[in-house]
Amino acid sequence: MALAEEKPIKTFQQEAAVFNKDLQVGWNLISIPVDTADDSIISVLSSIAGIYKTVMIYDGEWKTYSPDRTLNSLQKINETIGVWIEMNQSDTLTISGNVVTSKIFNLKQGWNLIGYPSLNNNSLDYIFGLVNDSIIDIFTFEDGVWKNVSTVKSGNGYWINFKEDVQWLFDGRFREYVVYPDKIAALGDSITQAANANGVAETMPQHSWTTGYDSGDIVNSHYERILAINSNMLNNNFNDAVNGARMDDIFGQAQIAISQSPEYITILMGGNDACRPSLAEMTDPAVYENYFRQAMENLTAELPDTKIIVVALPDIYQLYDVGIAKGCSWLWPIAGICRALTGSNAADRLIFRQRVIEYNQILQNVTLEYGQLYAPSIFDLQFTTSDIAWDCFHPSIDGQMKIAEVSWNDGYYSE
């Protein structure tokens, strides 16, 4: 599993590969899912030389090649092209090349015959992602019959009817390392529940930075970003956060998440361990670490294939200055808001900030120890008065939007 500093989806070394495809007597519709050094038909089909009769492609017009002809309209084939091959007898096509890193397809309105430049099978929605809504029909010809497509298979060619001109980017570097999850679960506190985010004194999980589902707000949550690419995510967003939760509550939330079997978990927790009635009542760092470690141990043991992103605590110290600018000083003592910070002098506020930094260091160390991803950037996020809700403490919808953005950019699925 990739750690934050590795970012494997950003780099990709050229990798050799060998592709094998069983062909039957008669017509076969295939693609060539590797980047060959020589894309001449004679070279690409050398392993079945003397066995194939005709090769055809369609790129707005039909082009053909036959070994028996002197003049042919088709001379080259590559990984972008769906290829018809007529065989005199059954045989196995073997092609050597490199794994395709990325390829741009400029596809036209109407029918297109294309190749699929990957050695991996995957769902139709996953492969075509952002252009899926432009597809009217998609077919392949496999085992001698026409088939509708739900899974895009390596080595098959595809007829696709588009309602408009589209540009499709296949990025093998991204697909090689990232599989979008079908389920997301969120652990945390009132920030993750989006408490009071939109002018009402209630939890508003629809606006949450992680599992929020209100398509009409400005918060582009992790759930909504993944859903835009993977429709299997629909309604599989579990917000297990609890208002007021501290780190001693994380184990219980983890147990609930485990029962939901998510492939992706976000954790933003610990703010309430700092925001206590006094500095003396803040959670001891060793105790904080023990609770967090137990949860990570349990999550990674029970969900070994699940990706977990642990988001740093924001710089709550900044809340004081922003709150003063927003005119919140009168409300803090009445509502008892984060008195370890808002009721302290300047020197004690620095002590408070240092404790948050200690918590974040624990989050980072333990997260990386368990092979998961730590997202640090929220600590450097500069909130403004519009980012704080009417209660002078929780993030507003604007604040939720910012948390979603920076945590996503730190995450597994950012480009």
N, C-alpha and C positions, 0 to 999 in steps of 0.2 A: 504494500500500500504506500502510495506516495505521500511524503510529508510536505509541509508547506513550502520549505525552501527548495524542494527538488523540482516541482512543477513540470512533470514529465510531458504534459501535453504541449509544452512550449517548444520542445526540441524532438527531433526524430532522426536517428541515424539510418542511412540506407541499409535495407535488410534484404538479403537474397531469399528467394522462395521458389518452390517448384509446384506447379499446378497440374493435376491429373483430372481428366474428364472422360468418362465412358461414353462412347458414341455408338448408336445403333444403326442398323441398315436403314437407308432412306434419309429423310430430312431431320436435322437437329438444330435447335436454336440455342446458341451459346454466347457467352462473353469470355473475354480473356482478362482475368483479374490480376494480372501482374504486368509490370512495365518491362517490356522486352527491349534488349539492346538493338535488335533489328526487327522492324515491324513489317517487313516484306512478307507476303503470304507464304512464299517458298520457305522462308526461315521459320516463321511462327508455326506452320503446320508440317514441319519437317518430320516429326515423329509418325505421321500418318501418310507420308508421301506414297503415291501410287494406290492409295486406298480411297481417297475422297475424289468425288466426281465434279462437283460444282460448289462454289462459294458465292454467296450473295449478301449484300447489305442494302439498307435503304437510308439515305440522308437527304430526303426530299425528292430523290429519284433513285431508281434501282440501278445498282452496279454489280457486275458479275465477273467471276474469274473461273476459268477452267484450264487445267493443265494441258488439255488437248488442243487448245486454241492458241493461235499466234497473237491475236489482238484481243485484249481484255480491258474493260473499262475500270476494273478494280485491280489494284496492285498491292495495297497495304491494308492491314487491319491492326487495331490497337484496343486498349482497355476501355475506350469510350463507346465502342461500336457493338451493337448486337449483330451477331453473325449467323447466317444460315449456312449449314454445311450438309451437302448430300453425300452420303457414304455408300460405297459399293459393298462393304461388309462391316461388321462390328469391330471396333478397336478402341484403344485408349489413347487419347491425345495427351501428350506431356509437353509442358511449356516451362522453360526456366526464365526467370527475370527477377525483378525487385518488387517488394511490397510497394503499392501505390501510396504515396504520402498525401497528395491532394490533387483534385482535378475539378475544373470548372466546366459545367455543361451548359451551353446556351441552347435551350430547347424551344421549339416553335409551337404555336397554337396548332392543334390537330395531332395527328399520329406521329410519334417518334419511335425509332427502333434503337435502343441504347444498350450498352453494356453496363455491368455492375462491377466496379473496379476494386473488389474486396475479396479476401479469402474467408471472410466470416459471414454467416447468415444472421439476419436480424429482421425485426418486424417492419412492415411497410411504413407505419407511422414513424418509427424511429429513424429509418434510413432517409425518408424524404422530408421529414420534419416540417420546415417552414414553407415548403412548396406543396405540401400534401393537399391543401384546400384547392389547389389549381388542377388536381388530377380528376378527370372524368372517369376513365377506365384504365386498367392495367392488366395485361395478360402475358403469360409465357407459354411456351410449347415444350412440354416435358413428357418423356416416356411415350411419345407419339400422340399425345392429346393436348388440346388447349386447356389451360387452367387459369382461373382467377387467382390473384396474388394476395396473400396475407403475410407471408414470409418471403423476404427477398433473399435468394440463395446464390451463393458464389457459383460462378460458372454458367448461370442461365442468362439468356438475353431477354429483353423485355420490350413489348409494345406498350407505349403509354400515350394516352390521349389527353392533351392539356387544353383547358378552356382559354388559355392566353399564353403569350410568350413568357417564359420564366428562365431565370438563371439558378441552377442548382449547384451548390458547392459540396462536393464530397471531400471530406478531410480525413484521410486515413490516420493521421497522427492523433486526431481527437478521438476517433472511433476506437482506436487501438487501446486507449487507456481509460476512456470514460464510458460507462454505461449508465444512462439516466435511470434513476430509481423509479419504482412504481408506487412506493409509499414513503411518506415523511412523518416523523414524530418530533415534537419539540418539548424539551425539558426546560423549566425555568420558573419565573415568578411573574409579577404583574406587568413587567415590561413585555414579556412574551405574550401575555394575555391581552396586551394593548389596553390596559385599564385606563378609562377616562380620556381616551385618545381624541374623542371628537365632541367635546363639550357636554358629555353626559356622564353622570356618576355611576358608571357600570363597566364591567369588562366588555371589551369589543374585539374578540378574537378575529373577527372578519378583517380587521385592519392590522393584524400582527405582521411584523417584519419577516417572519419565517413561514407560518402556515396560513396567513391571511388569504381570504378568498373573495373579497369585494372587488370585482373587476372595474367598478366605477370610481374607486379611490385612486390616489396617486402612489400608493404603496405597491411597488412591484415585488411581492414577496418571493421567497425561495420557491414556495409551492407554485405560484403563478408562473414563474420563469420556467420551471421544469415542465409544468402542464402544457405550456406553449409548444414544447418539443415532444413530449411524451404523453399522449392522451390517456395512457393507462393510469396516470397519476390522479385522474378525476375522482374527487371525493375521498381520496386516500390521504388526507391530511389530518393528523392527530395532534391536537394541542393539549399536552399533558401538564402544562405549567399550572401553578397554583398561586394565587395572590398571596403575598406575604411570605412565600416560601424562602427558607434559608438552606444552606448547604446540607444541614442534617435531614432535609426532606428529599434529597435527590435520589436516595436509594429507592424509596417508595415510587417515585415517578419513573425511575428506570424499570422497575418491575412491571408497571403498566405498559410502558413502551415495548418491553420484550414480548408481552402478550399480543401486541399488534403486529409484530414481525416486520418492522420497517426496514428498508434498505438504506435509509438516510436519516440521521438524527442530528438535530441542532441543540446545543446547550448554551444558554446564557443565564448564569445563576451565580449568586453571591453578593449582589448589591445590598440585600437586606442583612447580610452578615456585617457589613460596614455601617449601614444606616440604622444604628441602634439609638436608644435614648441618651447614651453617653459613650465617651471613648472607652471607658472601662468595660462596657458591656459588649463591645465588638468581639466577634468570634476569634478565638486564638488561632493563629495560622496553622499550628500543628493539628488542631482539631479539624479545622477547615480542610486541610489536606487529607486527613484520614477519611472523612466522609466522601470526598470527591474520589479518592482512590478506590474505595469500596464500590462505588457506582461504576467506575470505568472497568474495574475487574469483572464485575457482573455482566455489564453490557457486552464487552468484547468476548467473554466466554460463551454467553448465550447467543450472541448474534455475531459470529466471527467474520461474516462477509459484509456486515453493515458499515457504511462510512459514517463517521461521527465528526462533526465540526464543533469545536468548543470556542465560543466567541469570548474575547476578553471583556472584562467589565469596563464600561465607559469611565471617563475621568469625572467621577461624581463631584469631585472638588470644584469643577467648573460650574456646577449647579448653583453654587453660592453667588458667583458673580453674575450669572445670567438671571438668577432669581431676583437679585437686587435691581437689576436693570428692568425687570418685568414688574417690579413693585410687589414682590411676594413676601417681604420681610414681616408684614403684619400677620400673614396667615400661618407662617411656619410654627410659631409657638402655640397658636390656638389649635392647629391640627396635629401638632407633635411630629412634624415632618423632619425626618433624618436629623435629629437634634445633635447627634455626635458631630455633625458638620454645621448645621445652620445655627446651633446654639453655642458654638465654640468661638474662642478668640482666634486671631490670625495664626498664632503659633500652633494651637491645637488643630486647626484646619489642615496645616501641613502634616501633622501626625496622622490625621485621618487619610490624607492622600497617600502617604507612604504605606499605610496598611492596605489600601486598594492595590497599590503597585505590588506588594508582597503577595496578595491573593492572585494577581495575574501571573506572577512568576510561578506560583504553584500550579495554576491551570496549564501554563505552557509546559512545564517540566513533566507533569504526569500525563498530559495528553500525548506528547511526543513519545514518552516511555511506552505507551500502549499502541503506538503506531498509528495514531489518528492525527487529525489536522487542527492546529491552533490558529485562530484568526485574530491577529493583534490590533488591526487598524482602528477599531472602534474607540480605543483609548485616546487616539490622537484626533478623533472627530470633534470639531469645534461646533457645539450647539449654539443656537441663537435663541432669542426670546420666542420666536415663532415655533421653535422645536419643542417647547415645553407646554404641556396641557394647561388647562384652566386651573388645575389643582396645584400648580407651581412645583410639581415633582415629576410626574410621569411624562414620557415622550408624547407629543401630539402626533397627529397623522404625518405632519412634516418630519418630525423626529423619527417616527417609524420608517418612513421612506429612506432617510439617511442611513439608519442602521441596516436596513435591507441591502442597500447599495454597497456599503463598505464591507459587510460580512460576505456578501456574494462574491465580490471581487477578490476576497481573500481565499475563496473556497475551492472545492473540487471541480466545479463545473464552469468556472469563469474561463474565458478565452484569453 
